Amino acid sequence: MQKSEKNVLMVILSTTLLTFSSFSAFAEADKKFADKAENNIEITPAIQTTKEEVAVVHVLSEICPDIIGKNENFNKGYERMLTDLLPGISDPVLAVEALSEEGDYQEVLSQARQNASKHSREDNREVCLEMVQLGKKTT
């Protein structure tokens, strides 16, 4: 990974991590689970979280266990990040799983996977460790 790409990735992650604390100042999101029996979940955030942002975090949940092993603090960090990205959703991990079945999100997720694969294992490891640190802050 080129230094500029690594810096951009770290800036995105750092900015995302730093802005989480300010999400509570925004009005409560108008999100709802629609027809749980059919597993349809409607995500309509008041705070405009892009599918690309969710996909980046989603990809971390896929690649980090292989890089850093199973880590409870990583899992807490992942859940916290999703909770902050998708405020008002009672189970954001489940919501992302449901979102991953939507065609347009699958395209975004595929692109996020390709982007992650362009980075070295060490660069991805650094980002994974940032998520671990976020998880430590939740305890």
C-alpha positions in Angstrom: 0.0 0.0 0.0 1.3 3.4 -0.9 1.9 5.8 2.0 -0.8 8.2 0.7 -3.4 5.4 0.4 -2.6 4.2 3.9 -2.9 7.7 5.2 -6.3 8.2 3.5 -7.5 4.9 5.1 -6.2 5.9 8.5 -7.8 9.4 8.2 -11.1 7.8 7.3 -11.0 5.4 10.2 -9.8 8.0 12.6 -12.4 10.5 11.5 -15.1 7.9 11.8 -13.9 7.0 15.3 -13.6 10.6 16.5 -17.0 11.5 15.2 -18.8 8.7 17.0 -19.0 10.6 20.2 -20.9 13.4 18.5 -23.6 11.2 17.1 -25.6 11.4 20.3 -26.1 15.1 19.7 -28.1 14.5 16.6 -31.8 13.9 16.7 -32.8 10.3 17.2 -32.8 8.4 14.0 -36.1 7.3 12.4 -35.3 3.7 11.8 -37.5 0.7 12.1 -37.5 -3.0 11.5 -40.1 -3.8 8.9 -41.9 -7.1 8.9 -39.5 -9.2 10.9 -41.2 -12.4 9.8 -39.9 -11.9 6.3 -36.5 -10.6 7.5 -37.0 -7.3 5.7 -35.2 -4.5 7.4 -35.7 -0.9 6.4 -32.8 1.4 7.2 -33.7 5.1 6.9 -31.2 7.0 8.9 -31.7 10.6 10.0 -27.9 10.8 10.0 -26.8 10.0 6.4 -24.6 7.0 6.7 -23.6 5.7 3.4 -23.6 2.1 2.4 -19.9 2.5 1.6 -19.2 3.4 5.2 -21.1 0.4 6.4 -19.4 -1.8 3.9 -15.9 -0.8 5.1 -16.8 -1.7 8.6 -18.4 -4.9 7.3 -15.3 -5.9 5.5 -13.2 -5.4 8.6 -15.4 -7.9 10.4 -14.5 -10.4 7.6 -10.8 -9.9 7.4 -9.7 -9.0 10.9 -10.4 -12.3 12.6 -8.0 -13.9 10.1 -5.4 -11.2 10.7 -5.5 -10.8 14.5 -7.4 -13.9 15.6 -10.6 -13.9 17.5 -10.7 -10.9 19.8 -13.5 -9.9 22.1 -12.4 -6.3 22.0 -12.5 -6.3 18.2 -16.1 -7.6 18.4 -17.1 -4.9 20.8 -15.4 -2.3 18.6 -17.3 -3.6 15.5 -20.6 -3.5 17.3 -19.9 -0.1 18.7 -19.0 1.3 15.3 -22.1 -0.2 13.7 -24.2 1.2 16.5 -22.8 4.6 15.9 -23.2 4.4 12.1 -26.8 3.1 12.5 -28.2 4.8 15.5 -31.7 3.7 16.5 -31.4 0.2 15.2 -31.6 -2.2 18.1 -29.4 -4.9 16.5 -27.1 -3.2 14.0 -25.1 -6.4 13.4 -28.3 -8.2 12.3 -29.3 -5.2 10.2 -26.0 -5.4 8.3 -26.4 -9.1 7.8 -29.8 -8.4 6.3 -28.5 -5.5 4.3 -25.8 -7.8 2.8 -28.6 -9.7 1.0 -29.6 -6.6 -1.0 -28.3 -6.4 -4.5 -27.1 -2.8 -4.5 -25.3 -3.3 -1.2 -23.6 -6.5 -2.5 -22.0 -4.4 -5.2 -20.8 -1.8 -2.6 -19.5 -4.6 -0.4 -17.7 -6.3 -3.3 -15.9 -3.0 -4.0 -15.0 -2.6 -0.3 -13.6 -6.1 -0.3 -11.5 -5.3 -3.5 -10.2 -2.1 -1.9 -9.2 -4.0 1.3 -7.4 -6.6 -0.8 -5.3 -3.9 -2.4 -3.7 -3.1 1.0 -1.0 -5.1 2.6 -1.8 -7.5 5.5 0.2 -5.2 7.8 -1.8 -2.1 6.8 -5.1 -4.0 7.3 -3.7 -5.3 10.7 -3.2 -1.7 11.8 -6.8 -0.8 11.0 -8.0 -4.0 12.8 -6.0 -3.0 15.9 -7.7 0.4 15.8 -11.0 -1.4 16.0 -9.7 -3.4 19.0 -8.8 -0.1 20.7 -12.3 1.2 20.1 -13.6 -2.0 21.7 -11.5 -1.5 24.7 -13.1 1.9 25.2 -16.5 0.3 25.6 -15.6 -1.7 28.7 
